[in-house]
Amino acid sequence: METSKRVSMWSVQDVLEWIERCYPSLVGVLQKAIMKHAISGRALLRLREHHLHLLGVEDEDQKQEILQDLLLLRVQEEVGELDDICSECFPA
């Protein structure tokens, strides 16, 4: 996965690589669900607690950890969008 690529541009494969890197113990649980539901970066950014439960994440601590990481991804996405806006308004 290209580290500079915005999360909203991630493919299903990029999401799988993120899961493998950050949550190797959940790969077996999440891999099939991610592929079945074609969860791309845009969909990943929209996931909430009840979605994680539906995807098979039962452990509350794991859910909270994933939710925190998703929040960080959302913030990074917002910062990227703001950078884009600023670069359009104030070209170098």
A tleap script that builds the chain and sets N, CA, C and O, in Angstrom:
source leaprc.protein.ff14SB
mol = sequence {
  NMET GLU THR SER LYS ARG VAL SER MET TRP
  SER VAL GLN ASP VAL LEU GLU TRP ILE GLU
  ARG CYS TYR PRO SER LEU VAL GLY VAL LEU
  GLN LYS ALA ILE MET LYS HIE ALA ILE SER
  GLY ARG ALA LEU LEU ARG LEU ARG GLU HIE
  HIE LEU HIE LEU LEU GLY VAL GLU ASP GLU
  ASP GLN LYS GLN GLU ILE LEU GLN ASP LEU
  LEU LEU LEU ARG VAL GLN GLU GLU VAL GLY
  GLU LEU ASP ASP ILE CYS SER GLU CYS PHE
  PRO CALA
}
set mol.1.N position { 0.839 -1.178 0.000 }
set mol.1.CA position { 0.000 0.000 0.000 }
set mol.1.C position { 0.884 1.241 0.000 }
set mol.1.O position { 1.840 1.340 0.770 }
set mol.2.N position { 0.567 2.137 -0.832 }
set mol.2.CA position { 1.311 3.390 -0.927 }
set mol.2.C position { 0.956 4.257 0.283 }
set mol.2.O position { -0.208 4.602 0.484 }
set mol.3.N position { 1.968 4.609 1.089 }
set mol.3.CA position { 1.700 5.324 2.336 }
set mol.3.C position { 1.189 6.740 2.110 }
set mol.3.O position { 0.517 7.292 2.980 }
set mol.4.N position { 1.490 7.336 0.966 }
set mol.4.CA position { 1.048 8.704 0.732 }
set mol.4.C position { -0.365 8.761 0.141 }
set mol.4.O position { -0.946 9.839 0.023 }
set mol.5.N position { -0.905 7.617 -0.223 }
set mol.5.CA position { -2.242 7.572 -0.808 }
set mol.5.C position { -3.280 7.881 0.266 }
set mol.5.O position { -3.229 7.329 1.365 }
set mol.6.N position { -4.207 8.752 -0.052 }
set mol.6.CA position { -5.277 9.089 0.886 }
set mol.6.C position { -6.150 7.860 1.142 }
set mol.6.O position { -6.367 7.044 0.246 }
set mol.7.N position { -6.641 7.740 2.359 }
set mol.7.CA position { -7.443 6.587 2.749 }
set mol.7.C position { -8.676 6.462 1.857 }
set mol.7.O position { -9.071 5.353 1.497 }
set mol.8.N position { -9.271 7.565 1.508 }
set mol.8.CA position { -10.468 7.526 0.657 }
set mol.8.C position { -10.180 6.932 -0.721 }
set mol.8.O position { -11.103 6.558 -1.444 }
set mol.9.N position { -8.916 6.848 -1.077 }
set mol.9.CA position { -8.513 6.285 -2.367 }
set mol.9.C position { -8.069 4.825 -2.255 }
set mol.9.O position { -7.722 4.206 -3.261 }
set mol.10.N position { -8.079 4.268 -1.037 }
set mol.10.CA position { -7.649 2.885 -0.844 }
set mol.10.C position { -8.595 1.918 -1.540 }
set mol.10.O position { -9.811 2.108 -1.566 }
set mol.11.N position { -8.002 0.892 -2.092 }
set mol.11.CA position { -8.770 -0.208 -2.669 }
set mol.11.C position { -9.092 -1.212 -1.558 }
set mol.11.O position { -8.633 -1.063 -0.425 }
set mol.12.N position { -9.868 -2.215 -1.887 }
set mol.12.CA position { -10.143 -3.287 -0.931 }
set mol.12.C position { -8.823 -3.932 -0.514 }
set mol.12.O position { -8.638 -4.259 0.658 }
set mol.13.N position { -7.910 -4.115 -1.458 }
set mol.13.CA position { -6.615 -4.714 -1.142 }
set mol.13.C position { -5.824 -3.835 -0.167 }
set mol.13.O position { -5.163 -4.354 0.732 }
set mol.14.N position { -5.883 -2.527 -0.335 }
set mol.14.CA position { -5.200 -1.621 0.593 }
set mol.14.C position { -5.777 -1.755 2.003 }
set mol.14.O position { -5.033 -1.748 2.984 }
set mol.15.N position { -7.101 -1.878 2.102 }
set mol.15.CA position { -7.747 -2.049 3.405 }
set mol.15.C position { -7.280 -3.356 4.039 }
set mol.15.O position { -6.978 -3.399 5.232 }
set mol.16.N position { -7.222 -4.419 3.242 }
set mol.16.CA position { -6.745 -5.708 3.751 }
set mol.16.C position { -5.309 -5.601 4.256 }
set mol.16.O position { -4.973 -6.173 5.294 }
set mol.17.N position { -4.462 -4.876 3.533 }
set mol.17.CA position { -3.072 -4.697 3.958 }
set mol.17.C position { -3.006 -3.911 5.260 }
set mol.17.O position { -2.166 -4.203 6.111 }
set mol.18.N position { -3.872 -2.922 5.430 }
set mol.18.CA position { -3.915 -2.153 6.681 }
set mol.18.C position { -4.319 -3.051 7.841 }
set mol.18.O position { -3.730 -2.987 8.920 }
set mol.19.N position { -5.326 -3.889 7.614 }
set mol.19.CA position { -5.761 -4.841 8.652 }
set mol.19.C position { -4.628 -5.802 8.988 }
set mol.19.O position { -4.369 -6.066 10.162 }
set mol.20.N position { -3.957 -6.324 7.981 }
set mol.20.CA position { -2.852 -7.263 8.205 }
set mol.20.C position { -1.736 -6.611 9.015 }
set mol.20.O position { -1.142 -7.242 9.889 }
set mol.21.N position { -1.458 -5.341 8.715 }
set mol.21.CA position { -0.377 -4.638 9.401 }
set mol.21.C position { -0.763 -4.253 10.823 }
set mol.21.O position { 0.033 -4.415 11.748 }
set mol.22.N position { -1.966 -3.751 11.000 }
set mol.22.CA position { -2.367 -3.217 12.304 }
set mol.22.C position { -3.046 -4.240 13.212 }
set mol.22.O position { -2.954 -4.142 14.436 }
set mol.23.N position { -3.721 -5.213 12.624 }
set mol.23.CA position { -4.501 -6.178 13.404 }
set mol.23.C position { -4.302 -7.596 12.882 }
set mol.23.O position { -5.253 -8.228 12.425 }
set mol.24.N position { -3.080 -8.094 12.947 }
set mol.24.CA position { -2.828 -9.432 12.390 }
set mol.24.C position { -3.680 -10.521 13.038 }
set mol.24.O position { -4.000 -11.518 12.391 }
set mol.25.N position { -4.049 -10.345 14.296 }
set mol.25.CA position { -4.865 -11.367 14.962 }
set mol.25.C position { -6.305 -11.384 14.457 }
set mol.25.O position { -7.035 -12.343 14.707 }
set mol.26.N position { -6.722 -10.334 13.748 }
set mol.26.CA position { -8.098 -10.259 13.249 }
set mol.26.C position { -8.216 -10.526 11.750 }
set mol.26.O position { -9.310 -10.458 11.189 }
set mol.27.N position { -7.105 -10.825 11.109 }
set mol.27.CA position { -7.131 -11.036 9.657 }
set mol.27.C position { -8.133 -12.129 9.301 }
set mol.27.O position { -8.934 -11.966 8.381 }
set mol.28.N position { -8.087 -13.243 10.031 }
set mol.28.CA position { -9.002 -14.344 9.727 }
set mol.28.C position { -10.459 -13.942 9.854 }
set mol.28.O position { -11.294 -14.374 9.059 }
set mol.29.N position { -10.771 -13.128 10.835 }
set mol.29.CA position { -12.147 -12.686 11.070 }
set mol.29.C position { -12.586 -11.679 10.014 }
set mol.29.O position { -13.693 -11.773 9.484 }
set mol.30.N position { -11.725 -10.724 9.711 }
set mol.30.CA position { -12.126 -9.592 8.878 }
set mol.30.C position { -11.912 -9.781 7.378 }
set mol.30.O position { -12.622 -9.175 6.575 }
set mol.31.N position { -10.957 -10.602 6.995 }
set mol.31.CA position { -10.605 -10.707 5.578 }
set mol.31.C position { -11.805 -11.073 4.704 }
set mol.31.O position { -12.065 -10.406 3.702 }
set mol.32.N position { -12.530 -12.116 5.071 }
set mol.32.CA position { -13.671 -12.544 4.261 }
set mol.32.C position { -14.747 -11.461 4.214 }
set mol.32.O position { -15.323 -11.199 3.158 }
set mol.33.N position { -15.014 -10.833 5.358 }
set mol.33.CA position { -16.053 -9.799 5.415 }
set mol.33.C position { -15.672 -8.594 4.566 }
set mol.33.O position { -16.515 -8.029 3.870 }
set mol.34.N position { -14.400 -8.200 4.623 }
set mol.34.CA position { -13.945 -7.049 3.836 }
set mol.34.C position { -14.082 -7.336 2.349 }
set mol.34.O position { -14.517 -6.483 1.575 }
set mol.35.N position { -13.707 -8.541 1.962 }
set mol.35.CA position { -13.809 -8.906 0.552 }
set mol.35.C position { -15.276 -9.070 0.135 }
set mol.35.O position { -15.669 -8.616 -0.939 }
set mol.36.N position { -16.079 -9.717 0.980 }
set mol.36.CA position { -17.488 -9.942 0.658 }
set mol.36.C position { -18.242 -8.633 0.459 }
set mol.36.O position { -19.055 -8.505 -0.458 }
set mol.37.N position { -17.965 -7.659 1.328 }
set mol.37.CA position { -18.672 -6.390 1.277 }
set mol.37.C position { -17.911 -5.305 0.512 }
set mol.37.O position { -18.334 -4.150 0.471 }
set mol.38.N position { -16.781 -5.690 -0.093 }
set mol.38.CA position { -15.964 -4.771 -0.896 }
set mol.38.C position { -15.692 -3.470 -0.140 }
set mol.38.O position { -15.988 -2.381 -0.630 }
set mol.39.N position { -15.126 -3.601 1.053 }
set mol.39.CA position { -14.864 -2.439 1.895 }
set mol.39.C position { -13.583 -1.754 1.424 }
set mol.39.O position { -12.472 -2.224 1.670 }
set mol.40.N position { -13.775 -0.652 0.752 }
set mol.40.CA position { -12.660 0.168 0.270 }
set mol.40.C position { -12.330 1.199 1.347 }
set mol.40.O position { -12.909 1.184 2.433 }
set mol.41.N position { -11.414 2.074 1.040 }
set mol.41.CA position { -11.047 3.118 1.995 }
set mol.41.C position { -12.202 4.028 2.354 }
set mol.41.O position { -12.358 4.409 3.514 }
set mol.42.N position { -13.015 4.379 1.369 }
set mol.42.CA position { -14.176 5.247 1.632 }
set mol.42.C position { -15.127 4.582 2.614 }
set mol.42.O position { -15.623 5.232 3.535 }
set mol.43.N position { -15.387 3.295 2.427 }
set mol.43.CA position { -16.274 2.565 3.333 }
set mol.43.C position { -15.617 2.392 4.702 }
set mol.43.O position { -16.287 2.477 5.731 }
set mol.44.N position { -14.315 2.151 4.712 }
set mol.44.CA position { -13.590 1.999 5.975 }
set mol.44.C position { -13.751 3.236 6.848 }
set mol.44.O position { -13.956 3.128 8.057 }
set mol.45.N position { -13.658 4.400 6.238 }
set mol.45.CA position { -13.785 5.653 6.986 }
set mol.45.C position { -15.172 5.827 7.604 }
set mol.45.O position { -15.333 6.596 8.552 }
set mol.46.N position { -16.163 5.128 7.083 }
set mol.46.CA position { -17.540 5.248 7.582 }
set mol.46.C position { -17.906 4.214 8.635 }
set mol.46.O position { -18.981 4.291 9.230 }
set mol.47.N position { -17.025 3.247 8.872 }
set mol.47.CA position { -17.344 2.183 9.823 }
set mol.47.C position { -17.536 2.727 11.232 }
set mol.47.O position { -16.804 3.606 11.685 }
set mol.48.N position { -18.528 2.187 11.903 }
set mol.48.CA position { -18.818 2.530 13.291 }
set mol.48.C position { -18.835 1.240 14.114 }
set mol.48.O position { -18.641 0.150 13.575 }
set mol.49.N position { -19.063 1.370 15.402 }
set mol.49.CA position { -18.980 0.211 16.299 }
set mol.49.C position { -19.906 -0.926 15.868 }
set mol.49.O position { -19.494 -2.086 15.853 }
set mol.50.N position { -21.134 -0.610 15.522 }
set mol.50.CA position { -22.066 -1.685 15.150 }
set mol.50.C position { -21.628 -2.393 13.864 }
set mol.50.O position { -21.911 -3.578 13.684 }
set mol.51.N position { -20.945 -1.680 12.976 }
set mol.51.CA position { -20.430 -2.318 11.769 }
set mol.51.C position { -19.348 -3.338 12.127 }
set mol.51.O position { -19.300 -4.434 11.570 }
set mol.52.N position { -18.482 -2.954 13.066 }
set mol.52.CA position { -17.412 -3.875 13.475 }
set mol.52.C position { -18.005 -5.151 14.053 }
set mol.52.O position { -17.515 -6.250 13.793 }
set mol.53.N position { -19.066 -4.995 14.840 }
set mol.53.CA position { -19.745 -6.172 15.397 }
set mol.53.C position { -20.284 -7.051 14.268 }
set mol.53.O position { -20.133 -8.272 14.299 }
set mol.54.N position { -20.910 -6.427 13.276 }
set mol.54.CA position { -21.454 -7.180 12.143 }
set mol.54.C position { -20.355 -7.865 11.328 }
set mol.54.O position { -20.581 -8.914 10.725 }
set mol.55.N position { -19.166 -7.263 11.318 }
set mol.55.CA position { -18.039 -7.846 10.583 }
set mol.55.C position { -17.347 -8.962 11.364 }
set mol.55.O position { -16.470 -9.643 10.833 }
set mol.56.N position { -17.744 -9.148 12.632 }
set mol.56.CA position { -17.210 -10.262 13.406 }
set mol.56.C position { -16.262 -9.895 14.520 }
set mol.56.O position { -15.713 -10.787 15.166 }
set mol.57.N position { -16.044 -8.606 14.774 }
set mol.57.CA position { -15.172 -8.191 15.871 }
set mol.57.C position { -16.013 -8.183 17.148 }
set mol.57.O position { -16.871 -7.319 17.330 }
set mol.58.N position { -15.761 -9.148 18.024 }
set mol.58.CA position { -16.564 -9.306 19.233 }
set mol.58.C position { -15.911 -8.671 20.460 }
set mol.58.O position { -16.607 -8.138 21.325 }
set mol.59.N position { -14.598 -8.722 20.539 }
set mol.59.CA position { -13.881 -8.234 21.712 }
set mol.59.C position { -13.999 -6.710 21.820 }
set mol.59.O position { -13.651 -5.986 20.887 }
set mol.60.N position { -14.488 -6.235 22.954 }
set mol.60.CA position { -14.709 -4.791 23.144 }
set mol.60.C position { -13.411 -3.990 23.078 }
set mol.60.O position { -13.385 -2.900 22.506 }
set mol.61.N position { -12.333 -4.521 23.659 }
set mol.61.CA position { -11.053 -3.807 23.614 }
set mol.61.C position { -10.558 -3.671 22.177 }
set mol.61.O position { -10.055 -2.617 21.787 }
set mol.62.N position { -10.700 -4.734 21.396 }
set mol.62.CA position { -10.288 -4.679 19.993 }
set mol.62.C position { -11.149 -3.684 19.218 }
set mol.62.O position { -10.647 -2.929 18.386 }
set mol.63.N position { -12.453 -3.692 19.503 }
set mol.63.CA position { -13.345 -2.738 18.836 }
set mol.63.C position { -12.914 -1.309 19.129 }
set mol.63.O position { -12.838 -0.478 18.224 }
set mol.64.N position { -12.633 -1.030 20.385 }
set mol.64.CA position { -12.246 0.329 20.763 }
set mol.64.C position { -10.919 0.721 20.115 }
set mol.64.O position { -10.747 1.862 19.684 }
set mol.65.N position { -9.996 -0.212 20.049 }
set mol.65.CA position { -8.705 0.067 19.409 }
set mol.65.C position { -8.894 0.383 17.925 }
set mol.65.O position { -8.302 1.328 17.405 }
set mol.66.N position { -9.717 -0.409 17.251 }
set mol.66.CA position { -9.982 -0.171 15.838 }
set mol.66.C position { -10.681 1.174 15.653 }
set mol.66.O position { -10.333 1.937 14.752 }
set mol.67.N position { -11.664 1.463 16.504 }
set mol.67.CA position { -12.389 2.735 16.403 }
set mol.67.C position { -11.452 3.930 16.586 }
set mol.67.O position { -11.610 4.948 15.913 }
set mol.68.N position { -10.480 3.811 17.491 }
set mol.68.CA position { -9.499 4.887 17.681 }
set mol.68.C position { -8.644 5.048 16.432 }
set mol.68.O position { -8.374 6.167 15.995 }
set mol.69.N position { -8.219 3.925 15.858 }
set mol.69.CA position { -7.411 4.002 14.641 }
set mol.69.C position { -8.221 4.563 13.470 }
set mol.69.O position { -7.694 5.307 12.643 }
set mol.70.N position { -9.499 4.202 13.408 }
set mol.70.CA position { -10.356 4.756 12.362 }
set mol.70.C position { -10.524 6.262 12.531 }
set mol.70.O position { -10.569 7.004 11.550 }
set mol.71.N position { -10.616 6.703 13.770 }
set mol.71.CA position { -10.704 8.137 14.026 }
set mol.71.C position { -9.440 8.841 13.537 }
set mol.71.O position { -9.522 9.912 12.937 }
set mol.72.N position { -8.282 8.251 13.787 }
set mol.72.CA position { -7.026 8.823 13.293 }
set mol.72.C position { -7.006 8.876 11.766 }
set mol.72.O position { -6.550 9.858 11.179 }
set mol.73.N position { -7.499 7.823 11.131 }
set mol.73.CA position { -7.563 7.819 9.664 }
set mol.73.C position { -8.493 8.918 9.157 }
set mol.73.O position { -8.199 9.572 8.156 }
set mol.74.N position { -9.611 9.120 9.847 }
set mol.74.CA position { -10.545 10.191 9.445 }
set mol.74.C position { -9.887 11.563 9.576 }
set mol.74.O position { -10.045 12.422 8.708 }
set mol.75.N position { -9.148 11.760 10.667 }
set mol.75.CA position { -8.456 13.039 10.874 }
set mol.75.C position { -7.412 13.243 9.777 }
set mol.75.O position { -7.306 14.336 9.220 }
set mol.76.N position { -6.643 12.205 9.464 }
set mol.76.CA position { -5.644 12.305 8.402 }
set mol.76.C position { -6.308 12.650 7.069 }
set mol.76.O position { -5.777 13.440 6.288 }
set mol.77.N position { -7.462 12.058 6.819 }
set mol.77.CA position { -8.194 12.341 5.584 }
set mol.77.C position { -8.634 13.804 5.549 }
set mol.77.O position { -8.514 14.468 4.519 }
set mol.78.N position { -9.139 14.298 6.664 }
set mol.78.CA position { -9.570 15.697 6.746 }
set mol.78.C position { -8.394 16.653 6.530 }
set mol.78.O position { -8.521 17.655 5.827 }
set mol.79.N position { -7.267 16.338 7.133 }
set mol.79.CA position { -6.076 17.170 6.964 }
set mol.79.C position { -5.651 17.175 5.497 }
set mol.79.O position { -5.283 18.218 4.957 }
set mol.80.N position { -5.703 16.018 4.860 }
set mol.80.CA position { -5.371 15.948 3.435 }
set mol.80.C position { -6.302 16.793 2.587 }
set mol.80.O position { -5.865 17.464 1.651 }
set mol.81.N position { -7.592 16.760 2.918 }
set mol.81.CA position { -8.562 17.573 2.183 }
set mol.81.C position { -8.292 19.061 2.395 }
set mol.81.O position { -8.370 19.846 1.450 }
set mol.82.N position { -7.976 19.450 3.626 }
set mol.82.CA position { -7.649 20.851 3.906 }
set mol.82.C position { -6.394 21.287 3.170 }
set mol.82.O position { -6.330 22.402 2.652 }
set mol.83.N position { -5.394 20.411 3.121 }
set mol.83.CA position { -4.173 20.718 2.363 }
set mol.83.C position { -4.499 20.958 0.896 }
set mol.83.O position { -3.959 21.872 0.274 }
set mol.84.N position { -5.396 20.120 0.340 }
set mol.84.CA position { -5.792 20.286 -1.052 }
set mol.84.C position { -6.473 21.630 -1.270 }
set mol.84.O position { -6.194 22.329 -2.244 }
set mol.85.N position { -7.365 21.981 -0.359 }
set mol.85.CA position { -8.086 23.253 -0.468 }
set mol.85.C position { -7.115 24.424 -0.389 }
set mol.85.O position { -7.192 25.365 -1.178 }
set mol.86.N position { -6.202 24.352 0.574 }
set mol.86.CA position { -5.234 25.448 0.751 }
set mol.86.C position { -4.305 25.574 -0.461 }
set mol.86.O position { -3.957 26.683 -0.865 }
set mol.87.N position { -3.911 24.455 -1.030 }
set mol.87.CA position { -3.015 24.527 -2.175 }
set mol.87.C position { -3.728 25.088 -3.400 }
set mol.87.O position { -3.097 25.698 -4.263 }
set mol.88.N position { -5.046 24.883 -3.479 }
set mol.88.CA position { -5.814 25.456 -4.591 }
set mol.88.C position { -5.994 26.970 -4.377 }
set mol.88.O position { -5.941 27.742 -5.335 }
set mol.89.N position { -6.203 27.386 -3.136 }
set mol.89.CA position { -6.432 28.808 -2.843 }
set mol.89.C position { -5.136 29.612 -2.853 }
set mol.89.O position { -5.115 30.781 -3.236 }
set mol.90.N position { -4.061 28.964 -2.426 }
set mol.90.CA position { -2.774 29.652 -2.298 }
set mol.90.C position { -1.690 28.843 -3.007 }
set mol.90.O position { -0.857 28.218 -2.351 }
set mol.91.N position { -1.696 28.849 -4.338 }
set mol.91.CA position { -0.694 28.051 -5.065 }
set mol.91.C position { 0.733 28.529 -4.737 }
set mol.91.O position { 0.978 29.709 -4.486 }
set mol.92.N position { 1.631 27.587 -4.750 }
set mol.92.CA position { 3.036 27.893 -4.415 }
set mol.92.C position { 3.708 28.688 -5.490 }
set mol.92.O position { 4.885 29.026 -5.364 }
savepdb mol mol.pdb
quit
